[in-house]
Amino acid sequence: MLGGSNDVVEVDETHLYSNKYHRGRLLQRQTWAIGCISRLTKKIHVELIPDKTRQTLDPIVVANVRPGTFIMSDMHRAYRGIDLRLNMGGHYVVNHSTNFVAGTVDIPVHPSLGEPVATGVPNVNVKIHTNTIERQWLELKRHCRTCRSQRRLKWYMGEFMYRKNILRNLNSDAARFRRFIRDIHRVYPGPGKHGIRIINCRCRSCR
C-alpha cells in the first residue's frame, strides 16, 4: 500500500482514450483511469475505472492508500471530504483552471517532502499540487499509445507499475534482469507446476 502518516499521496484520474466507430464517430464509452502516487517512495498504483463517481473511486483509494495519509488532488467533486470519509490525515486541492500549485501547507510529514517550518517544529512546508501524478500520466500514455484493447491496456498498466515499483528500485541492469527472471519463474514455474495467480483482490493483507 501507499502512503502513511508521514507521507503525501497524490490522487488523480485521467482520460486515456475514446473508442470510435470506423467513420470517426465517438462511442459513448470512454476509457478512464485513476492513479495514486506516493511522494515519499514514488511507488504508484494505476487502474482502469468505469466512471469517476465517489462510489467507484473511494474503494480504490481505501485499498491502496494507508489511513492517516495526506491526500492531494484536483477539485473533482468526488474527492470532496475524502479525508473524513476514509480517515486520511488531510486533503488539499489545487484548482487547475487557475494554477498548477495552490500554495503550501504545513503538515507533519517526512522532511524530504518540503522545507522545515522552524527548528524543533515537526511540520514541513509542502507544496500543494498533483504534478507528480500528472507526469506519470504522460509517461503511461506514451507507453500505451498504440493500445486500444481494454484487456491489453490492463497488461500495459501492470507492466508500467512493475517497472516503477520494483525494477526502478534496483541499482543495475543486471539486478533488474535477475529480478525479472525470478518473477517470471514465480508466475510460470514450469510444466505441471502451479505458479502464483494474479487475482483482483482488494483485501488489505494482499496489498
N, C-alpha and C positions, 0 to 999 in steps of 0.2 A: 504494500500500500504506500501511498504518497503522503508527504507532509508530517505534521506533528505540531506540538505546542510551540516549537521554536522555528517554524518554517512557514513560508508563504507558498500557496499553490494558486496558480492562475488557471481559471476555468473559462473556456470559450467554445463556441460552436461555429462551424463553417459550412458553406455550401460547396460541395466538391464538384458536382456537375448536374446537368439536367438531361434526362433521356429525351430523344427526339424521334419523331416519325421520319421516314425516308425523305419526305419533302421539306424537312426543316421545322415542322411544327412541334412545339414543346409538348411533352406529355405532362399530365398533372403531377405525376410523382417526380420529385427531385431527390437527390442524394445528399444527405446532411451527415455531419459527424460532430461529436463532442470530444474535446481534448482537455486533459488536466496535466500540468507540468509543475514539478517541484523546483523552486528557485534554488534550494539548498543542494539537492543531489542531482538535479537536471533529469531525473527519471520522468518518464512520460507515459500516459495512457490515452489511447485514442480508440474510438469505436463508432460504428455507424448507428444512426438513430432514425426512427420513423418520423419523428416530429420534434419540435423544440418546446414542448409543454413541460410544465413543472413535474407532472406525473411521470414523464419519461426521464428527465434529467436528474431529479433528486436521487432515485435508486442507484444511478451510475456513480454519482458523487459519493454516496454512502459506501458503496462497495470498493471505492478506490482511494478515498481520502480519509485520513485519520481524524477523529473528533479533536477539537481544540486547534485545528489548523486555521491560519488566517487566509481567507479567500479573497482573491481579486478577480473582477470580471468586468464586462461591459454593462450597459444599462438594460439589457434584455430583461423583460418583466418576470420571466420565470425564475430569475435569481434573487428577486426581492425577498428579504427575510430569510435567506438560506442559512445564515449563521445561527438564527434562533431555531429554525426547524430542524437543522441537522447537528446542532450542538458544536458549532465551529467557534474558533476564537474571536472572529470578527469578519466583517465583509466590507470591502472597499471597492468603489466602482469608478470607472473612467467613462466619460462621455465622448465617444469618438467623433461626434459631429462637431465638436469644438476643439478638442486637443487629443494628443496621444498619451500624455502624462498628466494626471489630475493632482499634481502637488505631491506632498509627502505625508506620512503618518508615523507617529512614534509608537512602536509596539515592541514587546519583549521577545524578539526573535534572535537567531544566530547573528553574531557581529558581522559576519561576511556578507550579510544581505543588505547592509546600509552603512550609514555613518553614525558613530556613537553620539548620543544626545549630550551627555556630560559625564565627567569622571565619576565613577561609583554608581551611576544610574544604569540599570539593566536594559532599558529601552534603546532601540536603534531607529534612526530616521530612515524610513524605507519609502522608495518611490512607488506611487500608485499607477500601475499600467498593466497591460496584457501583451506587451511587446515580445516577451519570451515565447509564449504560445503562438503568437502571430507568425513569428519567424519559422516555427516548426510547421505551421500550415503551408507556408510557401514551399518548404522543402518536401513535405509529403505530397503536395500537388504535382511537383516536378517528378517525384518518384512514381506517381500513379497516372501520369499524363495520358498514356495510351490505353489505360484500363477502363472499360465500360461495362464490365460484368460485376454484379454485386458480389458474387462468390469469389472472383479473382481479387476484387478490391479488398476483401477481408484478408486474403493471403498477403497482399501488398502491405496492408496496415500492420499485420502481425510481424512481417519481416522488418518493417520500419521500427517497431518497438523493440524487437530483438537486437537490432543494431544499436539503437540508442541506449537501451537499459542494460545490456550485457556486454556486447562486443566493444563498445566505445570505452568501457572502463579498463580494458586490458591494455598493457603498455607496449605491445609489439604485434606485428602481423603474425609472427609465429605463435604467440599466445592466443590470438584470436582464431587462428586456424585450428589449433588443438582443441579449443573450447567448442568450436563449431562441429568438429568431428565427434567429440564426446557427446554433444547434444543430439547429433544425428543417430548415434548408437543408442541413446536412451529412447528415442522415439521409434527407431526401426532396428531392434536388436538382432534380427536375423530370422530366417525361415523357421516356423514352428514356435517362435517365442513371441511374447506379448510385450510390446513397448508401452510407454505411458500414453494415456488417452487425453486428448485436448477436449474439454467439455466446457460448456457455457455456465460455469458455476459462479455464484455471487456470494458465497459464504465467506466470512472473514478469515477462516482458517486456510482457505485456498488462495487468499490474496497475500 
